[in-house]
Amino acid sequence: HVLKNARARYSSIENWSKNVYNLNTKRAIVHENAVIEWVNGNMGSKVTMLYPCSVLIGENAKSDYIGIAYAGKGQYQDTGCKVHHFAPNTSSNVLSKGISKDGGVSSYRGLVHIKKGCRNVTSRVACDGLMLDNNSKALTFPSMDVHENDVKVSHEAVVGRIGDEQLFYLMSRGLSEQEATKLIVSGYIEPLVKALPLEYAVELNRLIEMEIENSVC
């Protein structure tokens, strides 16, 4: 519960064993003028299903979500965010980034629900997927359930793989393919890293670099 005029941040970096099913529930009730911030990094596990939920019940309540999921061989990372706007003048911002390699699957699955009568609501959802090879998948399953006209809601999704031109440019400057790949991925996850406490950011970067080193010959 985030009470009136309060601000709460929930930061979580999860690196499970590859045989774990990570079925995770997180929910915040957000009151008037309060803010909830979700910062998630998900790695490891065989299957992850994680959708932090914000229930905005007070006027001017706000929800911010930044998340990244990394799926390797035999892994399915199904992550995203749910936001229920139950009061006017509320806002939400969702930024989700997925990375997949060696046939792994990363997907964004989210919900934005705006109740009738909740005027002047603003919600923005952006989900990006980066594939490190031709065998992996990046999927998006957004849902917008809007029952009020006087709102601003947007959704954008970008899915792609590391371009040969990017790798060629960096390798022509003296980097190996592995170093070039790590540099591109580091830039891709920068918004999440900047939002994390320093020790979390260092750990996340180290874990992702280790995964890339194991997958790039």
C-alpha positions in Angstrom: 0.0 0.0 0.0 1.4 3.4 -1.1 -0.5 5.9 1.0 -1.3 9.6 0.2 1.7 11.6 -1.0 4.1 8.7 -0.6 6.6 7.2 -3.0 7.7 3.6 -3.1 10.2 1.7 -5.3 10.4 -2.0 -5.6 13.7 -3.1 -7.3 14.2 -6.8 -8.0 17.0 -8.6 -9.9 16.1 -12.3 -10.2 18.6 -15.0 -11.5 17.1 -18.4 -11.0 18.4 -21.8 -11.7 17.5 -23.1 -15.3 15.0 -25.7 -13.9 12.9 -23.3 -11.9 9.3 -22.2 -12.7 9.1 -18.6 -11.4 5.5 -17.7 -11.0 5.5 -14.4 -9.2 2.8 -12.1 -7.8 3.4 -8.4 -7.0 0.7 -5.8 -6.4 0.5 -2.2 -5.2 -2.5 -0.2 -4.1 -1.7 3.4 -4.8 -3.5 6.3 -3.1 -3.9 10.0 -3.8 -0.7 11.8 -5.1 1.3 8.6 -4.5 3.8 6.9 -6.8 4.8 3.3 -7.2 8.0 2.4 -9.2 8.7 -1.1 -10.3 12.2 -2.0 -11.5 12.6 -5.6 -12.6 15.4 -7.7 -14.1 14.6 -11.3 -14.8 17.1 -14.0 -15.8 17.5 -17.8 -15.4 14.5 -20.0 -14.7 12.9 -22.4 -17.2 9.7 -20.4 -17.2 9.0 -16.9 -15.7 5.5 -15.4 -15.4 5.7 -12.0 -13.7 3.3 -9.1 -14.1 3.6 -6.5 -11.3 0.2 -4.9 -10.8 -0.6 -1.3 -9.9 -4.1 -0.4 -8.7 -4.4 3.4 -8.8 -7.3 4.3 -6.5 -6.4 7.9 -5.6 -6.5 11.0 -7.8 -3.1 11.9 -9.3 -1.7 8.5 -8.4 1.1 7.3 -10.7 2.7 4.0 -11.7 6.1 3.6 -13.4 7.5 0.3 -14.6 10.9 -0.6 -16.1 11.7 -4.2 -16.8 14.1 -6.4 -18.7 13.9 -10.1 -19.3 16.7 -12.3 -20.7 15.8 -15.7 -22.2 18.5 -18.2 -23.3 18.3 -21.8 -24.6 15.2 -23.6 -23.3 13.8 -20.6 -21.5 10.5 -18.7 -21.7 10.4 -15.3 -20.1 6.8 -14.0 -20.0 6.8 -10.7 -18.2 5.1 -7.3 -18.2 2.9 -5.0 -16.1 -0.7 -4.5 -15.2 -2.2 -1.1 -14.4 -5.8 -0.4 -13.2 -6.8 3.2 -13.4 -9.7 3.6 -10.9 -9.4 7.4 -10.3 -9.2 10.5 -12.5 -6.0 12.3 -13.3 -3.9 9.2 -12.8 -0.9 8.2 -15.0 1.2 5.2 -15.9 4.3 4.5 -17.8 5.5 1.1 -18.9 8.9 0.3 -20.5 9.6 -3.4 -21.1 12.7 -4.8 -22.8 13.4 -8.4 -23.7 16.5 -10.1 -24.9 16.5 -13.6 -26.4 19.2 -15.9 -27.7 19.9 -19.6 -28.6 16.2 -20.2 -29.3 14.9 -18.6 -26.1 11.6 -16.8 -26.0 11.0 -13.4 -24.3 7.5 -11.9 -24.4 5.7 -8.8 -23.0 2.3 -9.4 -21.6 0.5 -6.4 -20.1 -2.8 -4.8 -19.3 -3.9 -1.2 -19.1 -7.5 -0.9 -17.6 -9.2 2.5 -17.4 -12.6 2.6 -15.6 -15.5 4.6 -16.9 -15.5 8.1 -15.4 -11.7 8.3 -14.8 -11.1 11.3 -16.9 -7.7 12.9 -17.9 -5.8 9.6 -17.5 -2.5 9.2 -19.3 -0.9 5.9 -20.1 2.1 5.0 -22.2 3.4 1.5 -23.0 6.6 0.7 -24.8 7.9 -2.9 -25.3 11.0 -3.7 -27.2 12.5 -7.1 -28.1 16.1 -7.8 -29.1 17.1 -11.1 -30.7 20.7 -12.1 -30.7 20.3 -14.8 -33.4 17.8 -16.2 -36.0 16.5 -19.0 -33.7 15.1 -16.8 -30.9 11.7 -15.2 -30.5 10.4 -11.8 -29.1 6.7 -11.6 -28.7 4.2 -8.9 -27.4 0.7 -9.4 -26.0 -0.6 -6.0 -25.0 -4.1 -5.4 -23.8 -5.9 -2.0 -23.5 -9.3 -2.1 -21.7 -10.5 1.6 -21.9 -14.0 2.7 -20.8 -13.5 6.5 -20.9 -13.0 8.8 -23.9 -11.2 11.7 -22.2 -7.9 9.8 -21.8 -4.5 9.6 -23.6 -3.3 6.0 -24.2 -0.4 4.9 -26.4 1.4 1.7 -27.1 4.5 1.0 -29.2 6.5 -2.1 -29.9 9.8 -2.6 -31.6 11.2 -6.0 -32.3 14.5 -6.8 -34.1 17.9 -8.4 -34.0 21.4 -6.9 -33.8 22.2 -5.7 -37.3 25.2 -6.9 -39.2 26.0 -3.2 -40.0 26.2 -2.4 -36.3 28.5 -5.3 -35.6 30.7 -4.5 -38.7 31.1 -0.9 -37.6 32.2 -1.7 -34.1 34.4 -4.6 -35.2 36.1 -2.3 -37.7 37.0 -0.1 -34.7 39.0 -3.0 -33.2 36.3 -4.8 -31.1 35.8 -8.5 -31.3 32.3 -9.8 -32.2 31.7 -10.7 -28.5 32.8 -7.2 -27.3 30.7 -5.5 -29.9 27.6 -7.6 -29.0 28.1 -6.8 -25.3 28.4 -3.0 -26.1 25.2 -3.0 -28.1 23.3 -4.9 -25.4 24.6 -2.6 -22.7 23.2 0.4 -24.6 19.9 -1.4 -25.0 19.4 -2.0 -21.3 20.7 1.4 -20.2 17.3 2.8 -19.1 16.9 -0.1 -16.6 20.5 0.1 -15.4 20.2 3.8 -14.7 17.1 3.2 -12.5 18.8 0.6 -10.3 20.9 1.0 -7.2 24.6 0.8 -8.1 25.2 -2.7 -6.7 22.2 -4.0 -8.6 23.3 -2.4 -11.8 26.8 -3.9 -11.6 25.4 -7.4 -10.9 22.9 -7.2 -13.8 25.5 -6.1 -16.3 27.9 -8.9 -15.1 25.2 -11.6 -15.4 24.2 -10.5 -18.9 27.8 -10.3 -20.1 28.4 -13.8 -18.8 25.4 -15.1 -20.8 26.7 -13.4 -24.0 30.2 -14.8 -23.5 28.7 -18.3 -23.2 26.7 -17.8 -26.4 29.0 -15.9 -28.8 31.9 -17.9 -30.3 
